[in-house]
Amino acid sequence: MESTNPVFKRGYAAMRNSGSTATAVSSESLEEIYNAPAASSMRTGRMTIDDVVIRTSMLFAVLVVVGGLAWKLNLSTGFLFVGFIGALILGMVNSFSAKVRPALVIAYAAFEGLGLGVLSHYYNLAYPGIVSQAVLGTLAAFAGVLIAYRSKKVQVTPRFQRAMMGALVGYMVLGFVSMIAAFAGVGNGAGFYGVSGLGVILAVAGVAFASFFLILDFDQISKMIANGAPHEESWRAGFGLMVTVVWLYMEILRLISILRDNR
């Protein structure tokens, strides 16, 4: 089954255009593809797991460097909006582009780093130490989800995907209602950060959903490799992972801030 994520849908489109199918790769060949060094992908033209790891590492290196500079320079909130708006625009372009454009993917990482660097700095001023806690929490969640997926403790089935999408819609509706309640002054105007506990529930749900969607990302990357996706699609895979990991980090950051406020 194809992913509901538009990033990975383009990966499937690339596989169809190249004429690749799932039955074209045996289990032995798939194991060879997973274990193949990155250099071999240039000869075979197929994406390997090493390609994905390398491209993803490069993108996060750009994000961290730009974010670190934004933090150190103590940039104003104007740069926060520039970063996130630029990331949003480039994210849409990269998601729906039929052709992989590495330069735009790297530019997305830079803009995302700018926005996150400024946002994280302001959070850390309000809640000292919160960023290091959020980073550790994100790394722990990522590792836990990856281990669970690789050990096959979590199976991605069509039913699982439908359940996740349905629950995500419910989460978004609940979040919207909470936001409206905040503007209307209901519940002490707490809204998303509600003292009543709704804010905590939404934040926990956000962390859970981001973690579950990491599982979907891992599964789609595995299918892209199995189906012989072109090696340049590793940029798209790295971009898709970055989108989800950033979402996870921001949800964990929000959850920790709410818990500190409710002490």
Backbone as CSV, one residue per row, in Angstrom:
resi,resn,N_x,N_y,N_z,CA_x,CA_y,CA_z,C_x,C_y,C_z
1,MET,0.838,-1.202,0.000,0.000,0.000,0.000,0.868,1.244,0.000
2,GLU,0.508,2.238,-0.786,1.284,3.463,-0.861,1.055,4.327,0.362
3,SER,2.042,5.147,0.652,1.984,6.026,1.807,0.990,7.149,1.585
4,THR,0.397,7.617,2.712,-0.442,8.809,2.665,0.397,10.066,2.747
5,ASN,1.672,9.923,3.029,2.594,11.054,3.093,2.956,11.486,1.677
6,PRO,2.673,12.751,1.300,2.968,13.192,-0.071,4.432,13.101,-0.433
7,VAL,5.315,13.189,0.567,6.755,13.063,0.292,7.046,11.694,-0.287
8,PHE,6.548,10.644,0.375,6.837,9.291,-0.063,5.975,8.870,-1.246
9,LYS,4.840,9.526,-1.445,4.054,9.247,-2.652,4.868,9.551,-3.893
10,ARG,5.655,10.610,-3.833,6.513,10.944,-4.981,7.582,9.877,-5.175
11,GLY,8.013,9.265,-4.064,8.970,8.173,-4.176,8.371,6.998,-4.924
12,TYR,7.105,6.717,-4.653,6.434,5.648,-5.377,6.245,6.011,-6.849
13,ALA,5.984,7.269,-7.092,5.831,7.706,-8.485,7.127,7.498,-9.252
14,ALA,8.235,7.786,-8.591,9.535,7.592,-9.239,9.777,6.119,-9.548
15,MET,9.331,5.234,-8.659,9.507,3.811,-8.895,8.649,3.341,-10.062
16,ARG,7.437,3.869,-10.165,6.574,3.491,-11.280,7.164,3.962,-12.598
17,ASN,7.723,5.191,-12.573,8.294,5.734,-13.806,9.512,4.953,-14.262
18,SER,10.224,4.363,-13.265,11.409,3.596,-13.626,11.063,2.155,-13.965
19,GLY,9.761,1.826,-13.800,9.306,0.496,-14.159,9.569,-0.551,-13.110
20,SER,9.897,-0.153,-11.866,10.205,-1.103,-10.808,8.932,-1.612,-10.173
21,THR,8.948,-2.854,-9.709,7.811,-3.436,-9.006,8.317,-4.194,-7.794
22,ALA,7.402,-4.447,-6.834,7.809,-5.113,-5.604,8.259,-6.540,-5.854
23,THR,7.681,-7.229,-6.830,8.001,-8.627,-7.065,9.317,-8.796,-7.794
24,ALA,9.913,-7.718,-8.228,11.149,-7.811,-8.994,12.355,-8.086,-8.107
25,VAL,12.187,-7.966,-6.779,13.307,-8.116,-5.866,13.045,-9.280,-4.927
26,SER,13.921,-10.271,-4.920,13.787,-11.412,-4.024,14.261,-11.026,-2.638
27,SER,13.985,-11.908,-1.652,14.409,-11.612,-0.282,15.928,-11.558,-0.180
28,GLU,16.628,-12.425,-0.934,18.086,-12.408,-0.913,18.623,-11.115,-1.516
29,SER,18.004,-10.683,-2.612,18.443,-9.443,-3.252,18.170,-8.242,-2.368
30,LEU,17.016,-8.283,-1.665,16.676,-7.178,-0.771,17.698,-7.060,0.339
31,GLU,18.133,-8.195,0.893,19.139,-8.173,1.949,20.452,-7.594,1.433
32,GLU,20.790,-7.922,0.184,22.012,-7.386,-0.414,21.907,-5.872,-0.579
33,ILE,20.715,-5.400,-0.985,20.508,-3.958,-1.167,20.659,-3.231,0.158
34,TYR,20.098,-3.812,1.236,20.186,-3.182,2.552,21.631,-3.103,3.030
35,ASN,22.388,-4.166,2.762,23.755,-4.238,3.260,24.786,-3.633,2.312
36,ALA,24.337,-3.216,1.133,25.282,-2.696,0.146,25.842,-1.353,0.586
37,PRO,27.136,-1.101,0.324,27.707,0.211,0.641,27.106,1.282,-0.256
38,ALA,27.173,2.530,0.199,26.545,3.626,-0.538,27.114,3.749,-1.949
39,ALA,28.412,3.477,-2.112,29.033,3.642,-3.416,28.420,2.721,-4.453
40,SER,27.950,1.539,-4.008,27.380,0.593,-4.961,26.085,1.097,-5.562
41,SER,25.380,1.972,-4.846,24.118,2.490,-5.370,24.340,3.322,-6.622
42,MET,25.532,3.911,-6.738,25.838,4.690,-7.922,25.992,3.786,-9.134
43,ARG,26.435,2.533,-8.895,26.612,1.596,-10.005,25.288,0.938,-10.390
44,THR,24.499,0.555,-9.350,23.239,-0.131,-9.623,22.123,0.848,-9.947
45,GLY,22.275,2.095,-9.492,21.217,3.079,-9.703,20.094,2.965,-8.705
46,ARG,20.228,2.047,-7.742,19.184,1.842,-6.747,19.564,2.463,-5.408
47,MET,18.545,2.895,-4.686,18.733,3.471,-3.367,19.029,2.372,-2.356
48,THR,19.987,2.626,-1.450,20.291,1.698,-0.367,20.046,2.399,0.964
49,ILE,20.055,1.616,2.040,19.857,2.199,3.358,20.997,3.140,3.718
50,ASP,22.211,2.841,3.236,23.345,3.740,3.477,23.113,5.105,2.837
51,ASP,22.522,5.101,1.642,22.203,6.370,0.983,21.290,7.215,1.863
52,VAL,20.267,6.571,2.418,19.301,7.281,3.252,19.982,7.833,4.506
53,VAL,20.816,7.021,5.137,21.512,7.453,6.356,22.424,8.646,6.068
54,ILE,23.166,8.570,4.979,24.096,9.647,4.636,23.351,10.938,4.327
55,ARG,22.323,10.869,3.481,21.576,12.082,3.112,20.870,12.674,4.330
56,THR,20.278,11.807,5.148,19.586,12.294,6.345,20.566,12.963,7.302
57,SER,21.743,12.372,7.477,22.766,12.955,8.354,23.216,14.316,7.835
58,MET,23.368,14.439,6.522,23.761,15.714,5.932,22.710,16.787,6.199
59,LEU,21.453,16.428,6.045,20.374,17.399,6.250,20.312,17.851,7.703
60,PHE,20.464,16.905,8.632,20.424,17.291,10.047,21.664,18.077,10.449
61,ALA,22.780,17.825,9.781,23.977,18.619,10.050,23.737,20.074,9.663
62,VAL,23.106,20.287,8.510,22.772,21.650,8.073,21.814,22.293,9.066
63,LEU,20.784,21.551,9.465,19.791,22.086,10.404,20.448,22.483,11.726
64,VAL,21.311,21.633,12.257,21.939,21.900,13.553,22.903,23.084,13.470
65,VAL,23.683,23.158,12.393,24.635,24.263,12.250,23.908,25.599,12.152
66,VAL,22.893,25.663,11.280,22.134,26.911,11.121,21.382,27.240,12.407
67,GLY,20.793,26.227,13.027,20.082,26.447,14.284,21.008,26.941,15.378
68,GLY,22.220,26.369,15.442,23.187,26.804,16.437,23.604,28.251,16.242
69,LEU,23.788,28.648,14.985,24.143,30.044,14.698,23.008,30.987,15.079
70,ALA,21.769,30.591,14.746,20.612,31.426,15.082,20.503,31.595,16.596
71,TRP,20.771,30.531,17.318,20.734,30.584,18.794,21.826,31.517,19.307
72,LYS,23.047,31.321,18.822,24.189,32.101,19.315,24.031,33.588,19.020
73,LEU,23.468,33.917,17.856,23.301,35.316,17.469,22.095,35.975,18.135
74,ASN,21.310,35.169,18.861,20.138,35.696,19.563,19.235,36.500,18.612
75,LEU,18.852,35.875,17.516,18.060,36.550,16.497,16.642,36.851,16.981
76,SER,16.039,37.857,16.382,14.700,38.280,16.777,13.640,37.311,16.246
77,THR,12.404,37.522,16.725,11.303,36.659,16.296,11.016,36.802,14.803
78,GLY,11.448,37.892,14.204,11.257,38.053,12.766,11.947,36.942,11.993
79,PHE,13.121,36.531,12.463,13.844,35.449,11.806,13.144,34.112,12.015
80,LEU,12.417,34.004,13.144,11.641,32.787,13.384,10.602,32.606,12.284
81,PHE,9.891,33.701,11.973,8.866,33.632,10.924,9.498,33.405,9.551
82,VAL,10.627,34.046,9.304,11.316,33.835,8.025,11.695,32.363,7.870
83,GLY,12.234,31.793,8.954,12.653,30.403,8.908,11.507,29.451,8.666
84,PHE,10.435,29.586,9.432,9.333,28.638,9.321,8.507,28.842,8.051
85,ILE,8.343,30.096,7.621,7.613,30.336,6.377,8.415,29.812,5.190
86,GLY,9.734,30.084,5.212,10.589,29.555,4.147,10.579,28.043,4.125
87,ALA,10.617,27.409,5.320,10.580,25.953,5.410,9.250,25.414,4.912
88,LEU,8.161,26.122,5.220,6.835,25.690,4.766,6.743,25.702,3.240
89,ILE,7.214,26.797,2.644,7.155,26.910,1.184,8.012,25.838,0.513
90,LEU,9.246,25.712,0.980,10.149,24.717,0.392,9.669,23.296,0.696
91,GLY,9.041,23.117,1.850,8.505,21.803,2.183,7.410,21.392,1.220
92,MET,6.539,22.332,0.866,5.472,22.047,-0.099,6.055,21.754,-1.470
93,VAL,7.045,22.545,-1.875,7.675,22.340,-3.187,8.332,20.959,-3.253
94,ASN,9.085,20.623,-2.211,9.772,19.332,-2.200,8.805,18.159,-2.106
95,SER,7.693,18.357,-1.389,6.726,17.276,-1.218,6.021,16.920,-2.514
96,PHE,5.692,17.924,-3.301,4.866,17.685,-4.478,5.640,17.740,-5.791
97,SER,6.952,17.927,-5.701,7.765,17.938,-6.911,8.015,16.510,-7.388
98,ALA,7.790,16.264,-8.667,8.021,14.930,-9.216,9.509,14.617,-9.297
99,LYS,10.332,15.655,-9.389,11.774,15.485,-9.492,12.442,15.843,-8.179
100,VAL,13.386,15.024,-7.755,14.127,15.306,-6.533,15.115,16.442,-6.796
101,ARG,15.070,17.460,-5.939,15.954,18.622,-6.086,16.765,18.775,-4.796
102,PRO,17.960,18.171,-4.758,18.778,18.198,-3.536,19.024,19.595,-2.989
103,ALA,19.243,20.573,-3.874,19.518,21.939,-3.408,18.343,22.494,-2.615
104,LEU,17.114,22.215,-3.076,15.929,22.702,-2.368,15.717,21.949,-1.065
105,VAL,16.079,20.678,-1.037,15.963,19.899,0.196,16.940,20.444,1.236
106,ILE,18.163,20.752,0.807,19.156,21.328,1.728,18.710,22.721,2.185
107,ALA,18.137,23.504,1.274,17.639,24.830,1.640,16.516,24.713,2.670
108,TYR,15.666,23.693,2.503,14.608,23.456,3.497,15.221,23.220,4.876
109,ALA,16.258,22.386,4.934,16.910,22.090,6.211,17.478,23.364,6.832
110,ALA,18.025,24.246,6.002,18.595,25.494,6.504,17.508,26.404,7.079
111,PHE,16.413,26.562,6.352,15.314,27.407,6.852,14.701,26.810,8.114
112,GLU,14.543,25.494,8.133,14.003,24.834,9.318,14.938,25.038,10.502
113,GLY,16.229,24.957,10.261,17.204,25.188,11.318,17.131,26.605,11.859
114,LEU,16.925,27.572,10.962,16.797,28.967,11.387,15.603,29.147,12.308
115,GLY,14.457,28.634,11.894,13.253,28.769,12.711,13.381,28.038,14.041
116,LEU,13.891,26.814,14.005,14.027,26.032,15.234,15.061,26.630,16.182
117,GLY,16.143,27.187,15.613,17.169,27.798,16.451,16.628,28.971,17.252
118,VAL,15.875,29.837,16.592,15.283,30.996,17.281,14.243,30.541,18.294
119,LEU,13.351,29.622,17.867,12.290,29.134,18.755,12.880,28.443,19.984
120,SER,13.869,27.593,19.761,14.478,26.857,20.874,15.149,27.807,21.860
121,HIS,15.776,28.865,21.329,16.442,29.834,22.197,15.433,30.520,23.114
122,TYR,14.292,30.906,22.556,13.267,31.570,23.365,12.671,30.610,24.388
123,TYR,12.467,29.363,24.002,11.971,28.367,24.948,12.968,28.176,26.094
124,ASN,14.254,28.145,25.748,15.263,27.903,26.774,15.402,29.078,27.730
125,LEU,15.119,30.283,27.250,15.137,31.444,28.134,13.989,31.357,29.141
126,ALA,12.830,30.884,28.663,11.663,30.776,29.533,11.747,29.558,30.447
127,TYR,12.323,28.477,29.931,12.427,27.226,30.689,13.865,26.703,30.568
128,PRO,14.769,27.169,31.410,16.180,26.767,31.297,16.364,25.249,31.253
129,GLY,17.136,24.804,30.281,17.419,23.382,30.160,16.406,22.590,29.364
130,ILE,15.330,23.236,28.916,14.259,22.499,28.247,14.693,21.940,26.886
131,VAL,15.569,22.662,26.199,15.982,22.217,24.862,16.785,20.922,24.929
132,SER,17.712,20.846,25.882,18.493,19.613,26.021,17.586,18.442,26.387
133,GLN,16.570,18.698,27.208,15.617,17.658,27.566,14.825,17.208,26.343
134,ALA,14.399,18.181,25.526,13.616,17.857,24.337,14.444,17.090,23.311
135,VAL,15.709,17.476,23.167,16.597,16.778,22.222,16.807,15.335,22.657
136,LEU,17.076,15.134,23.952,17.259,13.773,24.464,15.986,12.959,24.311
137,GLY,14.844,13.599,24.574,13.568,12.911,24.422,13.314,12.507,22.983
138,THR,13.674,13.389,22.044,13.487,13.097,20.615,14.377,11.944,20.179
139,LEU,15.641,11.973,20.606,16.569,10.897,20.259,16.104,9.561,20.841
140,ALA,15.620,9.592,22.089,15.149,8.369,22.727,13.921,7.816,22.007
141,ALA,12.995,8.707,21.640,11.788,8.270,20.928,12.137,7.704,19.562
142,PHE,13.051,8.378,18.855,13.476,7.908,17.526,14.105,6.522,17.626
143,ALA,15.011,6.349,18.581,15.680,5.062,18.741,14.693,3.972,19.135
144,GLY,13.779,4.299,20.032,12.783,3.320,20.466,11.878,2.875,19.337
145,VAL,11.427,3.830,18.529,10.559,3.505,17.399,11.305,2.673,16.367
146,LEU,12.562,3.039,16.098,13.355,2.292,15.120,13.581,0.852,15.578
147,ILE,13.894,0.681,16.856,14.103,-0.665,17.392,12.812,-1.481,17.308
148,ALA,11.691,-0.843,17.663,10.405,-1.542,17.609,10.063,-1.959,16.185
149,TYR,10.363,-1.077,15.221,10.061,-1.404,13.824,10.973,-2.507,13.297
150,ARG,12.282,-2.383,13.575,13.235,-3.364,13.065,13.029,-4.741,13.695
151,SER,12.547,-4.772,14.939,12.288,-6.045,15.609,10.921,-6.613,15.248
152,LYS,10.183,-5.879,14.410,8.859,-6.296,13.931,7.831,-6.397,15.054
153,LYS,8.057,-5.642,16.137,7.064,-5.591,17.201,5.861,-4.749,16.788
154,VAL,6.067,-3.890,15.797,4.987,-3.078,15.246,4.882,-3.386,13.764
155,GLN,3.718,-3.820,13.328,3.497,-4.156,11.926,2.657,-3.064,11.271
156,VAL,3.134,-2.556,10.155,2.395,-1.525,9.425,1.456,-2.208,8.440
157,THR,0.191,-2.214,8.764,-0.832,-2.824,7.926,-1.779,-1.731,7.430
158,PRO,-2.577,-2.022,6.406,-3.571,-1.032,5.959,-4.501,-0.601,7.092
159,ARG,-4.841,-1.537,7.958,-5.705,-1.200,9.092,-5.006,-0.236,10.034
160,PHE,-3.709,-0.457,10.278,-2.915,0.423,11.135,-2.875,1.831,10.539
161,GLN,-2.668,1.913,9.229,-2.604,3.214,8.573,-3.931,3.956,8.667
162,ARG,-5.027,3.229,8.438,-6.346,3.869,8.513,-6.629,4.343,9.934
163,ALA,-6.252,3.534,10.925,-6.474,3.916,12.319,-5.691,5.177,12.673
164,MET,-4.437,5.248,12.196,-3.605,6.413,12.473,-4.177,7.677,11.835
165,MET,-4.630,7.557,10.609,-5.176,8.728,9.926,-6.467,9.190,10.588
166,GLY,-7.318,8.227,10.983,-8.562,8.589,11.657,-8.305,9.246,12.999
167,ALA,-7.358,8.686,13.766,-7.035,9.264,15.066,-6.400,10.641,14.904
168,LEU,-5.598,10.820,13.853,-4.960,12.117,13.618,-6.004,13.187,13.327
169,VAL,-7.029,12.828,12.571,-8.114,13.780,12.291,-8.799,14.184,13.592
170,GLY,-9.062,13.199,14.462,-9.677,13.500,15.749,-8.807,14.405,16.601
171,TYR,-7.496,14.154,16.567,-6.548,14.986,17.317,-6.574,16.427,16.816
172,MET,-6.595,16.587,15.501,-6.613,17.937,14.927,-7.903,18.662,15.265
173,VAL,-9.030,17.956,15.260,-10.314,18.570,15.615,-10.299,19.006,17.077
174,LEU,-9.794,18.136,17.947,-9.717,18.470,19.368,-8.805,19.665,19.601
175,GLY,-7.684,19.706,18.880,-6.778,20.839,18.999,-7.423,22.133,18.537
176,PHE,-8.194,22.059,17.453,-8.878,23.251,16.938,-9.912,23.749,17.943
177,VAL,-10.670,22.815,18.540,-11.665,23.194,19.546,-10.993,23.832,20.746
178,SER,-9.846,23.276,21.152,-9.109,23.839,22.277,-8.636,25.251,21.979
179,MET,-8.184,25.476,20.739,-7.704,26.803,20.355,-8.849,27.815,20.376
180,ILE,-10.013,27.396,19.866,-11.190,28.281,19.879,-11.580,28.607,21.317
181,ALA,-11.512,27.592,22.195,-11.846,27.812,23.603,-10.896,28.809,24.240
182,ALA,-9.628,28.766,23.832,-8.636,29.697,24.374,-8.979,31.128,23.988
183,PHE,-9.334,31.315,22.705,-9.684,32.658,22.244,-10.973,33.154,22.897
184,ALA,-11.866,32.207,23.223,-13.144,32.579,23.820,-13.028,32.789,25.326
185,GLY,-11.840,32.433,25.879,-11.626,32.639,27.310,-12.164,31.527,28.170
186,VAL,-12.463,30.345,27.565,-12.990,29.222,28.330,-11.850,28.537,29.064
187,GLY,-12.096,28.120,30.274,-11.081,27.385,31.044,-9.860,28.228,31.346
188,ASN,-10.104,29.452,31.820,-8.987,30.338,32.171,-8.171,30.746,30.964
189,GLY,-8.748,30.570,29.755,-8.020,30.947,28.558,-6.807,30.101,28.322
190,ALA,-6.788,28.900,28.895,-5.591,28.079,28.801,-5.411,27.462,27.431
191,GLY,-6.535,27.028,26.826,-6.461,26.468,25.478,-5.489,25.321,25.369
192,PHE,-4.540,25.449,24.427,-3.571,24.393,24.181,-2.741,24.069,25.421
193,TYR,-2.519,25.034,26.256,-1.669,24.831,27.417,-2.500,24.714,28.687
194,GLY,-3.700,24.158,28.566,-4.715,24.194,29.607,-4.304,23.625,30.943
195,VAL,-4.607,24.388,32.014,-4.399,23.911,33.366,-5.328,22.740,33.645
196,SER,-6.462,22.684,32.921,-7.441,21.626,33.122,-6.905,20.262,32.714
197,GLY,-5.843,20.214,32.013,-5.277,18.939,31.586,-5.432,18.671,30.108
198,LEU,-6.301,19.438,29.424,-6.489,19.216,27.999,-5.201,19.478,27.229
199,GLY,-4.463,20.493,27.651,-3.205,20.797,26.974,-2.220,19.654,27.080
200,VAL,-2.167,19.024,28.271,-1.265,17.883,28.458,-1.688,16.728,27.570
201,ILE,-2.990,16.477,27.504,-3.507,15.381,26.678,-3.152,15.606,25.218
202,LEU,-3.335,16.823,24.742,-3.025,17.136,23.346,-1.536,16.996,23.062
203,ALA,-0.718,17.449,24.012,0.736,17.368,23.809,1.201,15.910,23.793
204,VAL,0.686,15.103,24.710,1.039,13.681,24.746,0.588,12.999,23.458
205,ALA,-0.623,13.345,23.010,-1.131,12.774,21.760,-0.256,13.184,20.583
206,GLY,0.219,14.439,20.595,1.090,14.914,19.524,2.388,14.127,19.467
207,VAL,2.984,13.863,20.637,4.212,13.068,20.685,3.955,11.658,20.178
208,ALA,2.822,11.084,20.588,2.485,9.723,20.161,2.286,9.649,18.649
209,PHE,1.564,10.614,18.095,1.306,10.608,16.649,2.594,10.780,15.849
210,ALA,3.444,11.695,16.288,4.714,11.890,15.589,5.539,10.612,15.618
211,SER,5.518,9.908,16.755,6.256,8.649,16.873,5.673,7.586,15.958
212,PHE,4.348,7.491,15.908,3.704,6.511,15.040,3.987,6.800,13.565
213,PHE,4.036,8.085,13.220,4.305,8.414,11.826,5.763,8.159,11.460
214,LEU,6.642,8.129,12.449,8.013,7.689,12.189,8.014,6.232,11.723
215,ILE,7.149,5.420,12.333,7.031,4.021,11.927,6.594,3.935,10.472
216,LEU,5.628,4.765,10.092,5.176,4.782,8.695,6.311,5.211,7.767
217,ASP,7.104,6.182,8.209,8.238,6.627,7.390,9.244,5.496,7.186
218,PHE,9.587,4.807,8.278,10.525,3.685,8.166,9.987,2.631,7.199
219,ASP,8.694,2.361,7.300,8.090,1.342,6.450,8.128,1.751,4.982
220,GLN,7.841,3.013,4.703,7.832,3.468,3.312,9.247,3.483,2.731
221,ILE,10.225,3.823,3.547,11.612,3.797,3.069,12.016,2.360,2.741
222,SER,11.620,1.429,3.602,11.917,0.019,3.338,11.293,-0.432,2.023
223,LYS,10.066,0.001,1.771,9.384,-0.385,0.534,10.043,0.263,-0.683
224,MET,10.499,1.502,-0.530,11.191,2.162,-1.637,12.470,1.416,-1.999
225,ILE,13.202,0.966,-0.968,14.427,0.205,-1.216,14.092,-1.134,-1.866
226,ALA,13.066,-1.811,-1.323,12.681,-3.114,-1.857,12.222,-3.028,-3.304
227,ASN,11.584,-1.935,-3.648,11.057,-1.771,-5.001,12.059,-1.160,-5.970
228,GLY,13.283,-0.964,-5.505,14.323,-0.479,-6.405,14.216,0.985,-6.773
229,ALA,13.885,1.842,-5.800,13.797,3.275,-6.076,15.160,3.814,-6.505
230,PRO,15.197,4.785,-7.425,16.478,5.387,-7.854,17.238,5.946,-6.655
231,HIS,18.570,5.917,-6.713,19.367,6.320,-5.549,19.159,7.773,-5.157
232,GLU,18.771,8.634,-6.129,18.548,10.043,-5.770,17.322,10.220,-4.878
233,GLU,16.444,9.194,-4.828,15.272,9.273,-3.957,15.656,9.266,-2.481
234,SER,16.916,8.955,-2.174,17.367,8.986,-0.783,17.261,10.398,-0.213
235,TRP,17.379,11.411,-1.075,17.175,12.792,-0.626,15.739,12.986,-0.172
236,ARG,14.799,12.415,-0.911,13.386,12.542,-0.538,13.110,11.792,0.766
237,ALA,13.740,10.623,0.920,13.563,9.855,2.143,14.113,10.622,3.352
238,GLY,15.297,11.227,3.195,15.876,12.009,4.273,15.023,13.214,4.626
239,PHE,14.465,13.844,3.598,13.583,14.996,3.814,12.335,14.573,4.581
240,GLY,11.734,13.452,4.180,10.540,12.972,4.863,10.806,12.663,6.327
241,LEU,11.945,12.046,6.604,12.306,11.754,7.988,12.512,13.039,8.794
242,MET,13.148,14.032,8.170,13.395,15.289,8.868,12.071,15.966,9.244
243,VAL,11.110,15.971,8.351,9.814,16.581,8.630,9.186,15.957,9.873
244,THR,9.212,14.634,9.955,8.595,13.948,11.090,9.383,14.149,12.374
245,VAL,10.709,14.098,12.296,11.530,14.271,13.494,11.388,15.689,14.053
246,VAL,11.314,16.690,13.188,11.111,18.068,13.651,9.760,18.192,14.336
247,TRP,8.736,17.569,13.751,7.405,17.549,14.365,7.489,16.922,15.765
248,LEU,8.185,15.796,15.883,8.336,15.111,17.168,9.044,16.000,18.182
249,TYR,10.128,16.655,17.765,10.878,17.536,18.665,9.999,18.675,19.181
250,MET,9.228,19.285,18.301,8.390,20.414,18.706,7.276,19.971,19.654
251,GLU,6.733,18.775,19.439,5.700,18.269,20.339,6.284,17.964,21.717
252,ILE,7.481,17.394,21.756,8.125,17.111,23.040,8.469,18.419,23.761
253,LEU,8.941,19.399,23.007,9.249,20.712,23.575,7.992,21.323,24.189
254,ARG,6.874,21.220,23.472,5.606,21.772,23.966,5.137,21.023,25.208
255,LEU,5.273,19.705,25.197,4.827,18.896,26.340,5.615,19.256,27.598
256,ILE,6.927,19.375,27.477,7.747,19.684,28.650,7.400,21.070,29.197
257,SER,7.171,22.032,28.295,6.825,23.387,28.746,5.489,23.397,29.495
258,ILE,4.516,22.604,29.029,3.211,22.533,29.702,3.356,21.904,31.086
259,LEU,4.139,20.829,31.157,4.339,20.161,32.444,5.029,21.088,33.438
260,ARG,5.950,21.906,32.966,6.611,22.863,33.879,5.634,23.933,34.331
261,ASP,4.769,24.383,33.431,3.797,25.409,33.804,2.797,24.897,34.837
262,ASN,2.504,23.597,34.758,1.477,23.023,35.648,2.021,22.522,36.979
263,ARG,3.301,22.780,37.237,3.862,22.361,38.525,3.246,23.166,39.662
